[in-house]
Amino acid sequence: MKIPPSKLWGREPERRIVPDGDGWRVEEGAEYTKQDYELLAALHEYEASIDSHGFPLEESMSVGADPLNPKGTHRYEARPIRNWADDAVEQAQKDPRYSGENSSSARKWRVFKVPR
């Protein structure tokens, strides 16, 4: 994370101007607080406990999820779904204006949500 969570909530590091011999210097407080480090550690720990489908690893890898376990407590079932935004890009790429010899790897697609 490039900025500390507390900065998202409006906290800025403390700045003080202190005398320095012939002039002045600016001293800045720590950018990350102890709470910032604790929040980032908690987020890391949470993300490490979730599988690639969003289920807790403790559940998705448990004996209770084993389909061969007669005493299993749950099972997982995969169902196809369609991402309509990706479908719109796929259909646009098939348009003769953008396919074949008009195809370009430099062309990027932005998807817009349009009311019907």
Residue pairs with C-beta under 8 A, 6 or more apart in sequence:
1 40
4 11
4 31
4 32
4 33
4 36
5 35
5 36
5 39
5 40
6 32
6 33
6 35
6 36
7 31
11 33
13 28
13 29
13 30
13 31
14 28
14 29
15 26
15 27
15 28
15 29
16 26
16 27
17 24
17 25
17 26
17 27
18 24
18 25
18 27
49 56
49 57
49 58
50 56
50 57
51 57
51 60
51 61
53 60
55 76
59 65
59 74
60 76
62 73
63 69
63 72
64 71
64 72
64 73
64 74
65 72
65 73
65 74
65 75
65 76
66 72
67 75
85 111
88 111
89 109
89 111
92 98
92 109
93 99
93 109
96 102
98 104
98 107
